[in-house]
Amino acid sequence: MRFAGTDTYVATPDLMLAVNAALALERPLLIKGEPGTGKTLLAEEVARALKRPLLQWHIKSTTKAMQGLYEYDAVSRLRDSQLGDGRVGDIANYLKRGVLWDAFEADSPAVVLIDEIDKADLEFPNDLLRELDRMEFYVYETQRTIVARHRPLVVITSNNEKELPDAFLRRCFFHYIRFPDKETMTRIVDVHFPGLKRALLSEALEVFFNLREVPGLKKKPSTSELLDWLKLLLAEDIPPEALHSTDSKVFIPPLHGALLKNEQDVHLFERVAFMRRAGRN
Amino acid sequence: MLVDFFLHLQRARLPVSTREFLTLLEALREHVADQSIDDFHLLARTCLIKDEAHYDRYDLAFGSYFQGAAALFDVKASIPEEWLRGEFMRLLSEADRAKIEALGGLDKLLETFKQRLAEQRERHAGGNKWIGTGGTSPFGSAGFNPEGIRIGQQGGGQRRAVKVWDQRSFRNLDGSVELNTRNIKVALRRLRRFAREGPAEELDLDGTITGTARNAGWLDLHLVPERRNRAKVLLLLDVGGSMDPHVQLCEELFSAARTEFRHLETFYFHNCVYEHVWRDNRRHNQSMGTLELLRTYGPDWKLIVVGDAAMSPYELLQPGGGASHFNEESGLAWLKRLSDHFRKLIWWNPEKVELWEHMQSTQLILQLLGPRMFPLTLEGISRGIDALRH
């Protein structure tokens, strides 16, 4: 069982190798990369390609490791005891299963996505060490150990906001998704906009990569922004000639608001283009 | 044989562990990668390297191991191109420089010259035709050997396929990643002052049980606000010239503190705190008066000063002693104001403890602060945090 990209997701050879290694050795895979390069999308596409169910856990800053395992709904139990409900006797009725519990008890191997793990508290990854390593955990309330029937493929994404602890890193495979080069980018756009006119595509890519080269941008436009921009260009029916300019360095592309999300970046870019224009005249 | 490779990576200061190495061997046994060196390069990277900041170092180490090069790192490749160009321009005479300008500048010249080099290679023969015999380039007959100038490709003159790890595509990731701040963050965590503020959303189980019992069994839910870290920290950083060697350490501390404390305010000062502090390290016109600082941040804020306390004693003792401007009150007077206002204050000094007794200014500040100055090491940070808590 190997992963080779799908018809809607272009995977570079190194990424394919990392996913296959994680599949073969049944270890978690940690993915980092610039925002907008398809980290979250990767898990969805892997699940689709391997025909496995996908379980998603999106981490927030308040997330605790226990929430991925289970939560004990004490309030419902108290309420039911008040009402005289018979279920109160068994505490297992009030344990709300988390993502990892569902994954471990699934009938067929699943893909688990732990999204943006660096958003959580500092100690969060350390709290999951045993669960990721041995794929089992102990439920204190019912005194049972839940062991994974089939080891799921765990894909963990990180935005590099916080450093992850060493003990956690040692247990994972790691892959850094590089920003795609022009050729890979062409394939990605092809997959999302089949039949896009060659002329428009090549002009747009030229503009896009030049924009990424502008010095001092706080947030360089990424793949997802390029795709949004192309959608807008198509919707507004902008011809390729509008994107073409003899002097690509001073050219301000139309609808550049889709590419530059930061007000400061937009101002910087307009100023740089203006200065360059003034410099030439 | 792979054990040597593993040890080679360790010698290249890559943090690889035995367990990861065993995982790599397992992966090879499972035939995850094809039997090619490119695939092995990628597989080993996935198993052993867990941070993209190390990718470049890994590429270099891999390249040097599998090509048996003597040097561990290619020193020449890391000399920036601008420096080489600068040196090159310096060595030319005025007349030569003028000629370069006449030809459209150095960039255009190098382009033309790249093309000519390519032509020369393809032609193979044609005698020893150095660039410049036509008299149109400034190199002339006594000029440099053009092939000595590194114009971009690293492989030199031989035609061989450039390997992925030789391309050094991850070179610029080395410096841009977050600094190694985890240790500092763990130490700073102890300053968390949890307080329950905000809307009541969390179930207080004990309170609920007590309340329900008092109600003779009728459910009485008690909710309390969630715990949040309410520690308020005011950080004053010294950015005077003598702090330059400690910049890296201060940046690490700053980076760690910023993610740890929600209420963190930072200001900068030069050598000693006088009438003004600055919000921004670079824009000196965005200053705030120190008196205003004292008014804005109440005594419940915890003050941390980071500085090497290294200045001439006159700056501390006398009005007018300040190096960059005329201060009307002495540095010590200002420090005393800070010390009186903030109930909890500590000073972190990146200078080594052994040197403190040799600096008169440090001694003066120690006299004022008492035992509240700590070295900027992990242990000193811990002790400082303890002092702030109690």
Interface residues (C-beta under 8 A of the other chain):
Chain A: P13 D14 L17 A18 N20 A21 A24 L25 R27 L30 K32 A74 V75 L78 R79 S81 Q82 L122 N160 E161 K162 E163 P165 D166 L169 R170 C172 F173 F174 H175 Y176 R178
Chain B: P15 S17 R19 E20 T23 E26 A27 E30 V32 A33 D39 L42 L43 R45 T46 C47 I49 K50 D51 E52 Y55 S169 F170 L173 V177 E178 N180 T181 R182 K185 V186 R189 L203 L205 T208 T212 W218 L219 L221 T259
